[in-house]
């Protein structure tokens, strides 16, 4: 049985204390059950595939958070499986835009409060409209960034959808 808000780490693997992130504190405030899961960071590879390998989990369960800007609605968030690419036309359509694009990396920190490789859909500076890819519902729990490199949140898709007010949609580019 999952214990509420359990911090999971082997002391021998991670000698330092795991501090709660803003995203974790927001989950605590909302009384949402989650786990904070540490992993080894490779500064030369901050992608979700590396994270999945470090967690020894299928990449389909590790979701990445992307910030986009629409021509009508402004900023919005897409949360998609780690190995996939967002389909900009689908993202524009579901968000009520005609066109959209990924924001330049230099805008990520000022707009969200997060850096590349640590962008969580929870706890951005502002609550942006959020869309999560429908395959999240295929899993009991999924991983998303905890807002710090080397730390993932493991929670139910339902809880993630609830806490950020996300809409579930098909968002990924066809192979």
MARKOLTI-197205 format. One record per residue: residue number from 1; x, y, z of N, C-alpha, C, O, CB in turn. Coordinates in Angstrom, 3 decimals, m for minus. Glycine has a CB too. Layout:
N
    k       n.X       n.Y       n.Z      ca.X      ca.Y      ca.Z       c.X       c.Y       c.Z       o.X       o.Y       o.Z      cb.X      cb.Y      cb.Z
  NUM         X         Y         Z         X         Y         Z         X         Y         Z         X         Y         Z         X         Y         Z
...
END
This chain:
175
    k       n.X       n.Y       n.Z      ca.X      ca.Y      ca.Z       c.X       c.Y       c.Z       o.X       o.Y       o.Z      cb.X      cb.Y      cb.Z
    1     0.839    m1.178     0.000     0.000     0.000     0.000     0.886     1.244     0.000     1.892     1.306     0.707    m0.956    m0.004     1.217
    2     0.498     2.227    m0.801     1.273     3.452    m0.928     1.045     4.348     0.283    m0.095     4.660     0.626     0.905     4.194    m2.222
    3     2.112     4.754     0.916     1.983     5.676     2.031     1.889     7.087     1.479     2.533     7.416     0.483     3.174     5.540     3.019
    4     1.101     7.900     2.114     0.883     9.270     1.667     2.194    10.052     1.644     2.938    10.081     2.623    m0.135     9.970     2.572
    5     2.454    10.682     0.503     3.566    11.603     0.330     4.904    11.040     0.794     5.649    11.683     1.534     3.282    12.867     1.063
    6     5.180     9.849     0.349     6.370     9.113     0.752     7.588     9.586    m0.052     7.529     9.663    m1.279     6.153     7.597     0.564
    7     8.669     9.896     0.623     9.931    10.195    m0.034    10.697     8.893    m0.158    10.923     8.203     0.836    10.753    11.271     0.751
    8    11.101     8.552    m1.385    11.727     7.262    m1.622    13.162     7.461    m2.099    13.393     8.075    m3.140    10.921     6.446    m2.651
    9    14.098     6.956    m1.360    15.497     6.984    m1.783    16.295     6.064    m0.873    16.047     5.974     0.329    16.071     8.434    m1.752
   10    17.262     5.383    m1.481    18.183     4.587    m0.684    19.304     5.512    m0.239    19.906     6.205    m1.059    18.736     3.353    m1.488
   11    19.579     5.522     1.033    20.601     6.417     1.563    21.950     6.195     0.887    22.697     7.149     0.666    20.736     6.227     3.065
   12    22.264     4.957     0.560    23.555     4.676    m0.071    23.626     5.242    m1.489    24.703     5.615    m1.955    23.810     3.170    m0.100
   13    22.479     5.307    m2.179    22.468     5.829    m3.544    22.438     7.352    m3.570    23.022     7.975    m4.456    21.274     5.279    m4.305
   14    21.764     7.941    m2.605    21.574     9.385    m2.573    21.855     9.873    m1.155    20.945     9.984    m0.333    20.130     9.780    m3.032
   15    23.134    10.164    m0.879    23.506    10.498     0.477    22.890    11.808     0.989    22.823    12.029     2.198    24.987    10.576     0.567
   16    22.445    12.670     0.080    21.877    13.928     0.547    20.375    13.796     0.798    19.695    12.942     0.229    22.146    15.040    m0.468
   17    19.896    14.661     1.659    18.477    14.684     2.007    17.676    15.158     0.788    18.125    16.026     0.039    18.217    15.611     3.245
   18    16.474    14.573     0.597    15.613    15.007    m0.493    14.703    16.112     0.047    13.871    15.876     0.922    14.778    13.807    m1.078
   19    14.874    17.303    m0.482    14.030    18.421    m0.078    12.792    18.446    m0.951    12.856    18.171    m2.149    14.794    19.763    m0.169
   20    11.675    18.776    m0.346    10.429    18.897    m1.111    10.514    20.116    m2.020    11.049    21.157    m1.638     9.196    19.005    m0.163
   21     9.985    19.971    m3.211     9.938    21.070    m4.173     8.626    21.831    m4.000     7.735    21.388    m3.275    10.081    20.542    m5.632
   22     8.513    22.975    m4.667     7.257    23.728    m4.629     6.106    22.874    m5.139     5.003    22.919    m4.593     7.372    25.015    m5.461
   23     6.363    22.095    m6.188     5.318    21.218    m6.743     4.851    20.223    m5.678     3.651    19.987    m5.537     5.843    20.459    m8.000
   24     5.783    19.643    m4.934     5.422    18.684    m3.878     4.634    19.373    m2.769     3.670    18.811    m2.250     6.687    18.017    m3.292
   25     5.038    20.583    m2.405     4.306    21.315    m1.367     2.872    21.626    m1.806     1.948    21.578    m0.994     5.040    22.617    m1.020
   26     2.691    21.943    m3.080     1.339    22.191    m3.599     0.496    20.915    m3.560    m0.701    20.967    m3.274     1.408    22.736    m5.041
   27     1.117    19.775    m3.846     0.398    18.503    m3.752     0.017    18.206    m2.300    m1.078    17.716    m2.025     1.255    17.353    m4.326
   28     0.927    18.505    m1.382     0.618    18.332     0.037    m0.586    19.185     0.425    m1.508    18.714     1.091     1.838    18.700     0.909
   29    m0.565    20.441    m0.002    m1.652    21.372     0.326    m2.989    20.872    m0.216    m4.030    21.045     0.418    m1.349    22.770    m0.237
   30    m2.948    20.240    m1.411    m4.165    19.702    m2.033    m4.513    18.305    m1.497    m5.494    17.696    m1.922    m3.993    19.646    m3.556
   31    m3.699    17.811    m0.562    m3.891    16.478     0.046    m3.891    15.363    m1.011    m4.709    14.444    m0.983    m5.216    16.442     0.838
   32    m2.943    15.487    m1.936    m2.792    14.501    m3.010    m1.616    13.588    m2.677    m0.547    14.053    m2.280    m2.578    15.200    m4.397
   33    m1.823    12.301    m2.840    m0.792    11.295    m2.587     0.172    11.229    m3.765    m0.248    11.202    m4.922    m1.427     9.909    m2.332
   34     1.457    11.204    m3.464     2.497    11.129    m4.494     3.760    10.560    m3.864     3.850    10.389    m2.648     2.775    12.534    m5.131
   35     4.729    10.272    m4.722     6.073     9.924    m4.266     7.053    10.850    m4.955     6.862    11.205    m6.118     6.413     8.425    m4.558
   36     8.094    11.243    m4.253     9.226    11.964    m4.842    10.304    10.930    m5.120    10.795    10.268    m4.206     9.758    13.120    m3.890
   37    10.666    10.799    m6.384    11.620     9.756    m6.783    12.885    10.413    m7.348    12.816    11.101    m8.366    10.981     8.789    m7.839
   38    14.031    10.212    m6.704    15.283    10.784    m7.212    15.885     9.918    m8.325    15.632     8.716    m8.411    16.297    10.942    m6.065
   39    16.679    10.562    m9.163    17.428     9.845   m10.198    18.717    10.618   m10.471    18.832    11.792   m10.119    16.575     9.678   m11.514
   40    19.682     9.954   m11.100    20.968    10.589   m11.417    20.816    11.493   m12.629    20.273    11.089   m13.657    22.062     9.523   m11.676
   41    21.299    12.714   m12.499    21.201    13.708   m13.564    22.445    13.647   m14.436    23.565    13.548   m13.937    21.017    15.127   m12.979
   42    22.235    13.707   m15.736    23.318    13.842   m16.707    23.095    15.184   m17.398    22.198    15.313   m18.231    23.348    12.630   m17.750
   43    23.907    16.183   m17.055    23.728    17.534   m17.599    23.790    17.568   m19.130    23.271    18.496   m19.751    24.787    18.462   m17.028
   44    24.420    16.562   m19.734    24.498    16.525   m21.195    23.287    15.834   m21.813    23.121    15.841   m23.033    25.772    15.820   m21.634
   45    22.436    15.232   m20.968    21.235    14.550   m21.456    20.109    14.735   m20.445    19.935    13.925   m19.534    21.511    13.036   m21.703
   46    19.350    15.810   m20.620    18.276    16.135   m19.688    16.926    15.608   m20.154    15.893    15.934   m19.570    18.198    17.630   m19.493
   47    16.935    14.793   m21.205    15.689    14.305   m21.788    14.986    13.247   m20.965    15.567    12.631   m20.071    15.956    13.762   m23.133
   48    13.724    13.055   m21.289    12.870    12.104   m20.581    13.316    10.659   m20.792    13.110     9.820   m19.915    11.431    12.266   m21.029
   49    13.907    10.362   m21.913    14.379     8.989   m22.160    15.460     8.630   m21.141    15.459     7.528   m20.592    14.928     8.838   m23.617
   50    16.376     9.557   m20.892    17.411     9.332   m19.872    16.763     9.148   m18.497    17.167     8.272   m17.731    18.419    10.516   m19.841
   51    15.767     9.968   m18.188    15.075     9.860   m16.898    14.437     8.479   m16.752    14.569     7.833   m15.712    13.997    10.966   m16.762
   52    13.744     8.032   m17.804    13.095     6.706   m17.766    14.126     5.604   m17.543    13.885     4.668   m16.781    12.317     6.441   m19.080
   53    15.269     5.716   m18.204    16.329     4.717   m18.026    16.824     4.715   m16.579    17.030     3.654   m15.989    17.506     4.994   m18.995
   54    17.013     5.905   m16.015    17.487     6.017   m14.631    16.466     5.454   m13.642    16.833     4.877   m12.618    17.790     7.482   m14.292
   55    15.190     5.627   m13.957    14.130     5.127   m13.079    13.822     3.653   m13.316    13.098     3.023   m12.545    12.872     5.943   m13.273
   56    14.388     3.111   m14.403    14.111     1.731   m14.812    12.608     1.534   m15.040    12.018     0.548   m14.597    14.629     0.733   m13.746
   57    12.018     2.490   m15.736    10.592     2.485   m16.043    10.406     2.642   m17.544    11.273     3.200   m18.216     9.851     3.611   m15.274
   58     9.282     2.158   m18.087     9.017     2.358   m19.503     8.835     3.847   m19.803     8.216     4.572   m19.023     7.772     1.563   m19.936
   59     9.369     4.291   m20.920     9.307     5.706   m21.293     7.866     6.196   m21.420     7.600     7.386   m21.251    10.050     5.937   m22.606
   60     6.950     5.305   m21.711     5.540     5.692   m21.866     4.932     6.226   m20.567     3.925     6.935   m20.597     4.726     4.500   m22.355
   61     5.550     5.884   m19.415     5.049     6.347   m18.113     5.716     7.642   m17.648     5.287     8.253   m16.669     5.260     5.269   m17.067
   62     6.768     8.053   m18.358     7.498     9.261   m17.983     7.071    10.381   m18.934     7.355    10.340   m20.131     9.058     9.031   m18.034
   63     6.390    11.370   m18.383     5.840    12.455   m19.192     6.701    13.702   m19.076     7.264    13.989   m18.019     4.401    12.766   m18.772
   64     6.793    14.435   m20.173     7.543    15.687   m20.163     6.567    16.847   m20.298     5.481    16.721   m20.863     8.601    15.718   m21.304
   65     6.996    17.979   m19.758     6.172    19.179   m19.727     6.738    20.190   m20.708     7.913    20.553   m20.639     6.101    19.774   m18.298
   66     5.891    20.640   m21.619     6.299    21.592   m22.648     5.461    22.861   m22.528     4.261    22.797   m22.262     6.157    20.974   m24.064
   67     6.095    24.006   m22.725     5.375    25.273   m22.712     5.304    25.803   m24.137     6.317    25.927   m24.826     6.060    26.306   m21.764
   68     4.098    26.109   m24.556     3.855    26.617   m25.896     3.177    27.972   m25.809     2.663    28.361   m24.760     3.000    25.630   m26.712
   69     3.182    28.690   m26.937     2.503    29.982   m27.000     1.605    29.986   m28.221     2.056    29.771   m29.346     3.523    31.164   m27.050
   70     0.327    30.233   m27.980    m0.645    30.278   m29.059    m0.857    31.693   m29.562    m0.604    32.664   m28.849    m1.960    29.690   m28.603
   71    m1.323    31.800   m30.794    m1.539    33.112   m31.385    m2.751    33.840   m30.804    m2.864    35.056   m30.956    m1.701    32.972   m32.869
   72    m3.649    33.127   m30.149    m4.842    33.751   m29.565    m4.855    33.713   m28.046    m5.217    34.703   m27.410    m6.078    33.076   m30.086
   73    m4.469    32.595   m27.455    m4.612    32.419   m26.010    m3.340    32.680   m25.223    m3.389    32.755   m23.995    m5.082    31.042   m25.724
   74    m2.216    32.818   m25.884    m0.950    33.004   m25.174    m0.374    31.676   m24.712    m0.524    30.655   m25.384    m1.143    33.931   m23.979
   75     0.280    31.697   m23.569     0.977    30.508   m23.077     0.014    29.400   m22.669    m1.065    29.657   m22.136     1.859    30.874   m21.902
   76     0.429    28.156   m22.933    m0.277    26.982   m22.432     0.708    25.832   m22.329     1.790    25.869   m22.914    m1.474    26.607   m23.351
   77     0.318    24.803   m21.575     1.205    23.687   m21.250     0.694    22.406   m21.893    m0.506    22.134   m21.888     1.323    23.510   m19.723
   78     1.611    21.624   m22.446     1.296    20.278   m22.925     2.176    19.286   m22.158     3.384    19.480   m22.024     1.520    20.154   m24.485
   79     1.552    18.238   m21.667     2.253    17.180   m20.937     2.091    15.910   m21.773     0.987    15.391   m21.935     1.684    16.994   m19.452
   80     3.211    15.427   m22.295     3.162    14.311   m23.249     4.167    13.223   m22.867     5.105    13.479   m22.112     3.444    14.812   m24.682
   81     3.966    11.997   m23.395     4.938    10.933   m23.118     6.343    11.355   m23.562     6.524    12.007   m24.591     4.522     9.621   m23.833
   82     7.324    10.964   m22.753     8.688    11.429   m22.916     9.369    11.202   m24.250    10.217    12.003   m24.644     9.478    10.821   m21.922
   83     9.026    10.135   m24.957     9.693     9.844   m26.224     8.978    10.487   m27.416     9.440    10.371   m28.551     9.781     8.340   m26.428
   84     7.871    11.152   m27.166     7.047    11.692   m28.253     7.329    13.163   m28.494     7.980    13.837   m27.696     5.570    11.498   m27.946
   85     6.813    13.643   m29.632     6.880    15.063   m29.967     5.462    15.595   m30.032     4.549    14.912   m30.497     7.635    15.303   m31.316
   86     5.287    16.821   m29.560     3.965    17.430   m29.616     3.643    17.778   m31.072     4.507    18.251   m31.809     3.894    18.699   m28.706
   87     2.407    17.541   m31.473     1.926    17.945   m32.788     1.380    19.362   m32.625     0.356    19.565   m31.973     0.824    16.944   m33.355
   88     2.064    20.338   m33.218     1.703    21.737   m33.008     0.310    22.062   m33.531    m0.379    22.906   m32.959     2.717    22.637   m33.674
   89    m0.113    21.411   m34.600    m1.464    21.657   m35.130    m2.524    21.142   m34.156    m3.518    21.822   m33.900    m1.639    20.981   m36.516
   90    m2.310    19.934   m33.611    m3.254    19.390   m32.634    m3.271    20.229   m31.356    m4.330    20.488   m30.785    m2.900    17.932   m32.303
   91    m2.087    20.648   m30.918    m1.995    21.464   m29.705    m2.708    22.800   m29.906    m3.410    23.272   m29.012    m0.516    21.698   m29.318
   92    m2.531    23.403   m31.068    m3.205    24.668   m31.360    m4.721    24.473   m31.332    m5.450    25.274   m30.748    m2.756    25.223   m32.735
   93    m5.175    23.416   m31.961    m6.615    23.169   m32.036    m7.243    22.977   m30.653    m8.256    23.600   m30.338    m6.886    21.945   m32.897
   94    m6.638    22.111   m29.828    m7.238    21.835   m28.517    m7.169    23.049   m27.592    m7.975    23.169   m26.669    m6.539    20.646   m27.858
   95    m6.224    23.940   m27.830    m6.055    25.107   m26.964    m6.796    26.347   m27.467    m6.716    27.411   m26.853    m4.591    25.423   m26.826
   96    m7.512    26.209   m28.578    m8.273    27.334   m29.106    m7.456    28.329   m29.892    m7.812    29.503   m29.990    m8.938    28.036   m28.003
   97    m6.365    27.859   m30.451    m5.490    28.714   m31.256    m5.514    28.271   m32.709    m5.878    27.139   m33.026    m4.048    28.688   m30.714
   98    m5.118    29.187   m33.586    m4.954    28.818   m34.993    m3.543    28.258   m35.194    m3.337    27.299   m35.938    m5.209    30.049   m35.935
   99    m2.585    28.877   m34.515    m1.181    28.456   m34.576    m0.583    28.504   m33.180    m1.053    29.233   m32.306    m0.366    29.354   m35.551
  100     0.462    27.714   m32.990     1.220    27.784   m31.740     2.642    27.347   m32.018     2.943    26.757   m33.056     0.575    26.901   m30.629
  101     3.512    27.650   m31.065     4.916    27.235   m31.186     5.496    27.031   m29.796     5.010    27.580   m28.807     5.750    28.288   m31.980
  102     6.545    26.228   m29.752     7.282    26.049   m28.507     7.924    27.391   m28.158     8.360    28.125   m29.046     8.363    24.905   m28.632
  103     7.981    27.704   m26.879     8.611    28.976   m26.510    10.133    28.835   m26.602    10.663    27.734   m26.456     8.185    29.413   m25.070
  104    10.824    29.928   m26.841    12.292    29.873   m26.818    12.774    29.504   m25.404    12.173    29.911   m24.410    12.906    31.242   m27.269
  105    13.833    28.753   m25.334    14.363    28.280   m24.049    14.618    29.429   m23.084    14.417    29.269   m21.880    15.653    27.497   m24.267
  106    15.053    30.577   m23.577    15.368    31.710   m22.701    14.127    32.250   m21.987    14.256    32.957   m20.987    16.022    32.827   m23.510
  107    12.934    31.932   m22.478    11.697    32.387   m21.836    11.206    31.423   m20.757    10.357    31.789   m19.944    10.613    32.572   m22.880
  108    11.724    30.210   m20.741    11.200    29.189   m19.825    11.268    29.610   m18.359    10.256    29.552   m17.661    11.963    27.898   m20.011
  109    12.424    30.027   m17.882    12.584    30.413   m16.478    11.750    31.642   m16.123    11.020    31.608   m15.132    14.052    30.684   m16.175
  110    11.833    32.727   m16.897    11.036    33.900   m16.512     9.521    33.652   m16.530     8.797    34.230   m15.720    11.359    35.048   m17.433
  111     9.043    32.817   m17.426     7.604    32.581   m17.552     7.099    31.552   m16.537     6.032    31.732   m15.952     7.275    32.116   m18.966
  112     7.868    30.466   m16.325     7.383    29.364   m15.488     8.007    29.317   m14.097     7.389    28.820   m13.156     7.640    28.067   m16.179
  113     9.226    29.829   m13.964     9.972    29.665   m12.722    10.802    28.393   m12.714    11.473    28.086   m11.729     9.028    29.662   m11.547
  114    10.754    27.652   m13.821    11.490    26.398   m13.925    12.564    26.471   m15.017    12.464    27.260   m15.956    10.527    25.244   m14.210
  115    13.592    25.627   m14.867    14.652    25.542   m15.860    14.457    24.301   m16.733    13.680    23.407   m16.399    16.034    25.514   m15.177
  116    15.176    24.265   m17.856    15.129    23.110   m18.748    15.545    21.859   m17.976    16.516    21.873   m17.220    16.047    23.325   m19.986
  117    14.793    20.780   m18.182    15.089    19.530   m17.501    14.458    19.435   m16.128    14.645    18.446   m15.418    16.563    19.358   m17.381
  118    13.699    20.476   m15.745    13.059    20.475   m14.426    11.721    21.217   m14.452    11.283    21.762   m13.439    13.991    21.112   m13.385
  119    11.092    21.229   m15.600     9.828    21.952   m15.745     8.672    21.035   m15.344     8.385    20.042   m16.011     9.644    22.465   m17.207
  120     8.027    21.388   m14.253     6.897    20.616   m13.757     5.596    21.269   m14.200     5.519    22.495   m14.283     6.948    20.491   m12.219
  121     4.572    20.469   m14.486     3.280    21.069   m14.802     2.611    21.662   m13.560     1.619    22.384   m13.666     2.364    20.032   m15.443
  122     3.158    21.351   m12.385     2.606    21.809   m11.111     3.490    22.915   m10.550     4.706    22.748   m10.455     2.486    20.634   m10.100
  123     2.894    24.035   m10.181     3.639    25.074    m9.482     4.350    26.084   m10.341     5.308    26.711    m9.889     4.611    24.455    m8.628
  124     3.906    26.261   m11.576     4.485    27.327   m12.390     4.103    28.673   m11.778     3.199    28.744   m10.946     4.002    27.230   m13.876
  125     4.790    29.737   m12.190     4.512    31.067   m11.651     3.041    31.440   m11.805     2.479    32.166   m10.985     5.386    32.108   m12.340
  126     2.433    30.930   m12.869     1.027    31.201   m13.149     0.404    29.874   m13.579     1.083    29.029   m14.163     0.850    32.323   m14.261
  127    m0.875    29.692   m13.295    m1.553    28.472   m13.720    m2.006    28.659   m15.167    m2.996    29.342   m15.433    m2.769    28.137   m12.782
  128    m1.277    28.050   m16.095    m1.600    28.149   m17.515    m2.571    27.036   m17.902    m2.602    25.989   m17.254    m0.315    28.076   m18.378
  129    m3.367    27.253   m18.956    m4.177    26.140   m19.460    m3.257    24.954   m19.741    m2.194    25.113   m20.342    m4.969    26.553   m20.750
  130    m3.668    23.775   m19.308    m2.815    22.589   m19.410    m3.565    21.464   m20.096    m4.737    21.211   m19.815    m2.332    22.138   m18.019
  131    m2.868    20.792   m21.003    m3.413    19.672   m21.775    m2.469    18.506   m21.598    m1.256    18.644   m21.760    m3.594    20.034   m23.297
  132    m3.029    17.352   m21.262    m2.201    16.162   m21.043    m2.621    15.096   m22.047    m3.807    14.887   m22.304    m2.336    15.633   m19.570
  133    m1.628    14.437   m22.600    m1.909    13.424   m23.628    m2.711    12.267   m23.042    m2.468    11.817   m21.922    m0.595    12.897   m24.245
  134    m3.663    11.808   m23.824    m4.646    10.811   m23.366    m4.060     9.494   m22.889    m4.710     8.782   m22.123    m5.596    10.528   m24.460
  135    m2.847     9.145   m23.318    m2.278     7.868   m22.869    m1.949     7.874   m21.382    m1.671     6.821   m20.810    m1.023     7.547   m23.665
  136    m1.977     9.035   m20.753    m1.743     9.067   m19.302    m2.766     8.191   m18.585    m2.473     7.618   m17.535    m1.811    10.523   m18.765
  137    m3.961     8.090   m19.150    m5.039     7.320   m18.531    m4.838     5.811   m18.649    m5.586     5.034   m18.056    m6.358     7.700   m19.154
  138    m3.823     5.397   m19.416    m3.507     3.970   m19.553    m2.766     3.427   m18.324    m2.598     2.215   m18.187    m2.661     3.738   m20.811
  139    m2.327     4.318   m17.435    m1.482     3.927   m16.305    m2.144     4.297   m14.976    m2.878     5.281   m14.877    m0.098     4.595   m16.412
  140    m1.864     3.482   m13.962    m2.329     3.809   m12.610    m1.624     5.059   m12.098    m2.239     5.926   m11.478    m2.086     2.625   m11.646
  141    m0.309     5.136   m12.373     0.487     6.298   m11.974     1.501     6.622   m13.065     1.932     5.747   m13.816     1.205     6.041   m10.619
  142     1.869     7.886   m13.133     2.852     8.352   m14.115     3.887     9.229   m13.412     3.707     9.656   m12.272     2.158     9.137   m15.274
  143     4.977     9.480   m14.138     6.030    10.364   m13.638     5.964    11.694   m14.384     5.762    11.743   m15.598     7.436     9.709   m13.801
  144     6.140    12.769   m13.620     6.358    14.106   m14.194     7.441    14.770   m13.357     7.698    14.358   m12.225     5.023    14.975   m14.213
  145     8.066    15.781   m13.904     9.114    16.469   m13.168     8.561    17.055   m11.874     7.432    17.541   m11.820     9.740    17.569   m14.029
  146     9.382    16.997   m10.842     9.024    17.582    m9.545     9.451    19.043    m9.471     9.252    19.698    m8.448     9.670    16.786    m8.397
  147    10.041    19.560   m10.557    10.461    20.952   m10.567    11.919    21.155   m10.198    12.358    22.276    m9.940     9.611    21.731    m9.640
  148    12.656    20.068   m10.176    14.084    20.111    m9.853    14.759    18.985   m10.618    14.261    17.859   m10.638    14.337    19.980    m8.303
  149    15.880    19.280   m11.241    16.609    18.211   m11.927    16.973    17.133   m10.918    17.421    17.421    m9.808    17.886    18.761   m12.630
  150    16.768    15.866   m11.335    17.100    14.747   m10.461    15.956    14.298    m9.573    16.156    13.471    m8.684    18.258    15.109    m9.612
  151    14.757    14.828    m9.797    13.621    14.489    m8.954    12.335    14.442    m9.780    11.996    15.381   m10.500    13.485    15.501    m7.806
  152    11.634    13.314    m9.651    10.364    13.124   m10.354     9.234    12.936    m9.352     9.439    12.402    m8.262    10.441    11.913   m11.311
  153     8.049    13.378    m9.730     6.833    13.080    m8.979     6.196    11.848    m9.587     6.151    11.717   m10.810     5.842    14.286    m8.987
  154     5.707    10.949    m8.763     5.020     9.739    m9.199     3.622     9.814    m8.601     3.452     9.693    m7.388     5.787     8.416    m8.754
  155     2.621    10.014    m9.456     1.264    10.221    m8.978     0.254     9.714    m9.987     0.616     9.362   m11.109     1.019    11.692    m8.685
  156    m1.010     9.675    m9.596    m2.034     9.200   m10.517    m2.330    10.279   m11.546    m2.287    11.468   m11.230    m3.320     8.802    m9.758
  157    m2.630     9.873   m12.775    m3.011    10.860   m13.789    m4.217    11.689   m13.341    m4.283    12.893   m13.589    m3.323    10.160   m15.115
  158    m5.163    11.029   m12.683    m6.373    11.723   m12.201    m6.004    12.868   m11.265    m6.552    13.966   m11.373    m7.317    10.734   m11.477
  159    m5.075    12.611   m10.348    m4.655    13.650    m9.412    m3.919    14.786   m10.129    m4.128    15.956    m9.807    m3.759    13.048    m8.325
  160    m3.065    14.453   m11.091    m2.368    15.480   m11.857    m3.377    16.345   m12.620    m3.292    17.573   m12.606    m1.356    14.835   m12.835
  161    m4.324    15.694   m13.280    m5.353    16.412   m14.043    m6.118    17.362   m13.123    m6.393    18.509   m13.478    m6.332    15.415   m14.725
  162    m6.457    16.861   m11.932    m7.221    17.663   m10.974    m6.431    18.859   m10.457    m6.956    19.971   m10.411    m7.658    16.801    m9.808
  163    m5.188    18.647   m10.073    m4.420    19.706    m9.421    m4.056    20.846   m10.378    m3.926    21.992    m9.948    m3.158    19.125    m8.818
  164    m3.891    20.548   m11.658    m3.566    21.623   m12.615    m4.761    22.009   m13.489    m4.654    22.899   m14.332    m2.403    21.193   m13.508
  165    m5.890    21.344   m13.288    m7.081    21.650   m14.093    m6.883    21.309   m15.555    m7.357    22.030   m16.432    m7.444    23.115   m13.961
  166    m6.190    20.222   m15.824    m5.839    19.844   m17.190    m7.010    19.242   m17.958    m7.937    18.671   m17.382    m4.696    18.864   m17.168
  167    m6.936    19.387   m19.261    m7.846    18.700   m20.184    m7.065    17.558   m20.822    m5.881    17.706   m21.123    m8.425    19.686   m21.280
  168    m7.709    16.443   m21.026    m7.071    15.289   m21.661    m7.356    15.363   m23.161    m8.495    15.569   m23.579    m7.590    13.930   m21.047
  169    m6.308    15.192   m23.960    m6.448    15.317   m25.410    m5.379    14.500   m26.118    m4.403    14.065   m25.506    m6.363    16.792   m25.840
  170    m5.575    14.297   m27.419    m4.552    13.663   m28.247    m3.624    14.770   m28.725    m4.074    15.698   m29.397    m5.183    12.866   m29.461
  171    m2.331    14.692   m28.391    m1.398    15.787   m28.619    m0.140    15.439   m29.389     0.623    16.337   m29.745    m1.011    16.346   m27.339
  172     0.104    14.155   m29.660     1.411    13.786   m30.196     1.388    13.598   m31.708     0.369    13.255   m32.308     1.899    12.521   m29.535
  173     2.545    13.835   m32.290     2.732    13.676   m33.719     2.674    12.196   m34.090     3.198    11.350   m33.365     4.067    14.296   m34.164
  174     2.044    11.886   m35.208     1.980    10.505   m35.680     3.345    10.084   m36.184     4.087    10.882   m36.756     0.916    10.342   m36.791
  175     3.667     8.817   m35.964     4.976     8.283   m36.376     5.085     8.169   m37.875     6.119     7.739   m38.388     5.220     6.924   m35.748
END
